Amino acid sequence: MEYVHKPENIQKAQKYIDIALEMGATDAVLFEIDQICFDSRTLLKCMYGCEDWGKNHTCPSRPGNPSMSELKEMFSRYKWGIIVHTHEKKLSQKISFKLESESFHDGYYFAFSLSDCGLCETCAAQCNLPCRNVKMARPAFHSVGIDVFKTVSQMGLPIFTLQDRNDPEQNWYSAVFVE
């Protein structure tokens, strides 16, 4: 069954979709909050599958970061946003920052992107230093308790588990929660 978006959200989102596509996104789609699939098991994949666990400022393991239930409550307060699909991590992050900035300047002052931070070659947290890019560092889509596979699959976007982490045809997803 195809999801039917609220007409007012379609109209509001089109500007951001157009920007994302102009910047090189493979896809940019509107989501409404009930399409986002929260699942706290994503934390298990972070804890026992990510080589960066505990090493980066945007990691859910860092002291002082909200719990999964707190994150779900925070993100559940949004109504809609944009999912950005690219084949490059840095491009996905660049586009999501632009969309966050544009929507903020359009009056959506709580706009927030999730883009899997890749701003620095080595995160300053690994040297026990403060974040070098605190205004731009953002957590990954999955690290806040969102099942990215289920979320984007139901929207018809491509995603698959990699057989080789150097596969050149990777799918990178970021999300900008707008309103």
Buried (B, 14 or more C-beta within 10 A) or exposed (E): EEEEBEEEBBEBBEBBBEBBBEBBBBBBBBBBBEBBBBBEEBBEBBEEEBEBBBBBBBBBBBEEBBEBEEBBEBBEEBBBBBBBBBBBBEBBBBBBBBBBBBBBEBEBEEBBBBBBBBBBEEBBBEEEEEBEEEEBBBBBBBBBBBBBBBBBBBBEBEBEEEEEEEEEEBBBBBBBBBB
